[in-house]
Amino acid sequence: MEVIEQINLNPPPGQQVHFPLAAPMQMDLVSTWYRSEPARGTRGSGRFSLVYGNATVGVPTEFAIDLTEHSRARTIGRMAGIPIPGTGDYFFRIELREQGMEDWRVVSTLPLTISVQDNRPA
């Protein structure tokens, strides 16, 4: 298991990276959810999105959260590839919509940096 904080794109010597592109890598985003009121079970929905600047990249992934039986739950969101419009700082935005509520609220953000390595011949 690894924690990914940065992706370095390494083009062959003399070649450039052309954006947008899709990084063909499999990643899992693991999150742990817990009851804010330990004695009260609840349900809701979670989702995560990859954000670059002010734009969401790709389609948000939504999942169910069920804390009626247990006080904690773990979710695993699998990504088969990552759309990359450019280099810079990205964020995985994790949101929650509690049962009976209409609005999503951001509960966490996780940074991810995309960079291109300089592989010009010396």
C-alpha positions in Angstrom: 0.0 0.0 0.0 1.3 3.4 -0.9 0.0 6.9 -0.3 0.2 8.9 -3.6 0.9 12.6 -3.1 2.6 13.4 -6.4 2.6 11.9 -9.9 5.7 12.6 -12.0 5.2 12.2 -15.8 8.4 11.0 -17.4 8.3 11.4 -21.2 11.1 9.8 -23.3 14.1 12.0 -23.9 13.4 14.6 -26.5 9.6 14.2 -26.3 7.0 16.4 -24.7 3.9 15.6 -22.8 0.7 16.8 -24.5 -2.3 17.7 -22.4 -5.0 16.7 -21.8 -4.1 13.1 -21.2 -5.4 10.1 -19.2 -2.9 8.5 -16.8 -3.5 4.7 -17.1 -3.0 3.8 -13.5 -5.2 2.1 -11.0 -5.7 3.8 -7.7 -8.0 3.3 -4.7 -9.2 6.2 -2.6 -10.0 4.8 0.9 -12.1 6.8 3.4 -13.3 6.0 6.9 -16.6 7.3 8.1 -17.8 7.4 11.7 -20.8 8.5 13.7 -20.6 12.1 15.0 -23.1 11.0 17.6 -21.9 7.6 18.8 -25.3 6.4 20.0 -27.3 7.4 16.9 -27.0 5.3 13.7 -27.4 7.1 10.4 -27.2 6.7 6.6 -26.0 9.0 3.9 -24.1 9.3 0.6 -20.5 10.2 0.0 -18.7 11.2 -3.1 -15.3 12.1 -4.2 -14.2 14.3 -7.1 -10.8 15.2 -8.6 -10.6 19.0 -8.7 -8.1 21.1 -10.8 -8.3 24.8 -10.2 -12.0 25.5 -10.0 -13.1 22.6 -12.2 -14.1 19.0 -11.5 -12.1 16.6 -13.6 -14.0 13.6 -14.8 -17.2 12.4 -13.2 -17.6 12.3 -9.4 -17.8 8.9 -7.8 -20.7 8.4 -5.4 -21.2 5.7 -2.8 -23.6 4.8 0.1 -22.6 5.2 3.7 -24.4 3.0 6.3 -23.7 3.6 9.9 -26.9 2.0 11.3 -25.2 -1.3 12.4 -21.7 -0.1 13.1 -20.1 3.1 14.4 -17.5 3.2 11.5 -17.5 2.2 7.9 -14.7 2.2 5.3 -15.3 2.9 1.6 -13.0 2.1 -1.3 -13.3 4.1 -4.5 -11.4 2.5 -7.4 -10.1 4.6 -10.3 -8.9 2.8 -13.5 -7.3 6.0 -14.8 -7.0 9.7 -14.1 -7.8 12.4 -16.6 -5.1 15.1 -16.4 -5.7 18.4 -18.1 -2.3 19.9 -17.0 0.4 20.1 -14.4 -0.1 21.6 -11.0 -2.0 21.1 -7.8 -5.1 18.9 -7.8 -7.3 17.9 -4.9 -9.5 15.0 -4.2 -12.7 16.6 -2.7 -14.6 14.3 -0.4 -18.2 15.3 0.3 -21.1 14.0 2.4 -24.9 14.3 2.0 -26.7 13.1 5.1 -29.9 11.2 4.8 -32.9 13.5 4.3 -30.7 16.4 3.2 -30.4 17.9 -0.3 -27.0 19.6 -0.1 -23.6 18.1 -0.2 -20.9 19.4 2.1 -17.2 19.1 1.8 -15.7 17.1 4.7 -12.1 16.7 3.4 -9.7 17.5 0.7 -6.6 15.5 -0.2 -3.8 17.1 -2.3 -2.2 15.6 -5.4 0.5 17.2 -7.4 1.1 16.4 -11.1 4.5 17.4 -12.6 6.5 16.7 -15.7 10.1 15.6 -15.3 12.7 17.4 -17.6 14.2 14.6 -19.7 16.0 16.7 -22.3 19.2 15.1 -23.4 22.3 16.7 -21.7 
